[in-house]
């Protein structure tokens, strides 16, 4: 998958963000709440988070 996030963050960083997003949702945050939380935590846009989320789901990144 090629997108703007690929150019901005190394794969290890994207996986870290994806894991944090999944963990936030596991803590009973809604999807929108978790995206906002991770956006603030990592200083990235919600659009970037959605791209990372999509890539993580497609690639079956841990913890999936």
matplotlib code that plots the C-alpha trace (Angstrom):
import matplotlib.pyplot as plt

x = [0.0, 1.5, 0.1, 1.3, 1.7, 4.2, 6.4, 6.0, 6.5, 8.6, 6.6, 7.6, 6.1, 2.9, 2.6, 3.1, 0.3, -1.9, -1.3, -2.1, -5.3, -6.4, -5.5, -7.5, -10.6, -10.0, -10.3, -13.9, -13.2, -15.4, -13.6, -14.0, -12.8, -9.8, -8.8, -9.0, -7.0, -4.3, -4.2, -3.4, -1.0, 1.1, 0.5, -0.9, -4.1, -7.1, -6.8, -3.3, -4.7, -7.4, -4.7, -2.6, -5.7, -6.6, -3.1, -3.0, -6.2, -5.2, -1.8, -3.2, -0.7, -0.6, -2.6, -5.0]
y = [0.0, 3.3, 6.5, 9.6, 7.9, 5.4, 8.4, 10.0, 7.1, 4.0, 0.7, 0.1, 3.5, 2.8, -0.6, 1.1, 3.6, 0.7, -1.3, 1.8, 2.3, -1.3, -1.2, 2.0, 0.4, -2.7, -0.3, 0.4, 3.6, 4.1, 4.1, 7.9, 8.4, 6.2, 8.0, 11.3, 10.0, 8.6, 11.7, 13.8, 11.2, 10.9, 14.4, 13.1, 13.8, 11.5, 11.0, 9.6, 7.4, 6.1, 5.2, 3.4, 1.6, 0.5, -0.7, -2.6, -4.3, -5.3, -6.6, -8.3, -6.5, -7.6, -7.8, -9.1]
z = [0.0, -1.0, 0.6, 2.3, 5.6, 4.1, 3.3, 6.7, 9.1, 9.0, 9.2, 12.8, 13.8, 11.9, 13.6, 17.0, 16.2, 15.0, 18.2, 20.3, 18.4, 18.9, 22.6, 23.0, 21.4, 23.7, 26.6, 25.5, 23.6, 20.6, 17.2, 16.9, 20.5, 19.9, 16.7, 18.5, 21.4, 19.2, 17.1, 20.1, 21.6, 18.4, 17.0, 13.7, 11.8, 12.0, 8.2, 8.8, 11.5, 9.2, 6.6, 9.2, 10.5, 7.0, 6.3, 9.6, 8.9, 5.4, 6.5, 9.7, 11.9, 15.6, 17.7, 15.0]

ax = plt.figure().add_subplot(projection="3d")
ax.plot(x, y, z, "-o")
ax.set_aspect("equal")
plt.show()
